[in-house]
Amino acid sequence: MVEEDVAQRPSLSEVRKQYEEERFYQDDRAAAEYAFALAVRLREIGLIDEARRFAAECVHLTEALPSSTLDDVVSTRQSVGGVALPDHFHDGVVRARLADLLNAA
């Protein structure tokens, strides 16, 4: 028997709930990370309009985050909501990773 080391992704509803919590508590960085994860996951399952909404929200949030030093933009987590985060998380990287969603809006 082959043992698989595959981490199960949280459900989309769990990721949405976490996003809403981070927005409520005004943790804009965490909210941006969850918005990024939602945009990616929704794009994967073909819910493009909703993915575009979260992509735009992610850009909006990351634009307001500090980004003047490397410490400001280095990701502190490898993944959020079952999606790998970029090593550097700032509006430029987000725009590049979600360009298909942002340009088609």
N, C-alpha and C positions, 0 to 999 in steps of 0.2 A: 504494500500500500504506500502511495506517495503522499507525503504530508505537504499540504499547501500552506504557505505563510502569506495569506491574503487578508489584509484588514478589511473588514466590512465597512462600507460607507454608511454614514448616518442617512436617514430618510430626508427627503427634501423638506418635509414639514418641520423636522428637527432643525435643519439648517436655517429655514425661514424664521423659526422661533428664536434661535440664537441671534440672528441678524436684528430682529426687532428688539431684543433685550439690550444689545449693544447700542442701538440707536436710543433707546429709552434712557440708558445710563450715560449717554453722550461719550462713549468710547469710540471716537471716529475712526481710529486706526483699525480696531477690531471689526467695527461695522463695515469698513471698506473691504477688509479681508473676506468677510462673509458675503458681501455683495459680489465680490469677484468670484467666489466659489459658486454662488447661485447663478451668475451669468454663464459660467462655464458648464455647469451641470444642466441648466435649462437648454442651452445650445445643443448639448449632446443628445437630448431627447426630443429636439425639434420644436420646443416652445420658444420660438425666436422673438416674438414680440415681448414676452416677459423677460427673456434673456437680455434684450436691448435695454429694458427699463433698469435692470440691475447693473448692467455695464455702465450706463450713464450715471447712475447713483454712485458707483464705485469711483468713476472719474471725478465727480463732484466732491466726494469725500477726500480723495487723495490730493486734489488740488489745494485743499485747505490744511493739509498736514505739513509739518516742518520737513524741509528737504535740503537744507543747506550743508549738512555734513553727511558723511558715510554712515555714521551711527543713526542718523535720522531715518535712513532708507533701508538699512539692512533688515531683512526679515528675521524675526525672533522665533518664528514657528516654521516648520517644514511644510505643513499642510493644514488646511482648515476645511471643514465640511466635506472631506473626502477628495479635495483638490490640492495638488501640489502648488505651493506659493512660489513666485519668483524669488531668487536670492535677494534682489533689491526691489522693494515694493514702493513705487512712486508713480505719479500720474503718467510719466513718459512710458514706463514699462507697461502699465495697465492699458494705455492707449494702443501700444503695439500688440499686446496679447489679445485684446478684444476688438481689434480694428475692424474685423468683418461685421461685428454687431454695431459698432459706433458709426461706421461709414454708411451703412445701409439704412440708418434711421431716418 
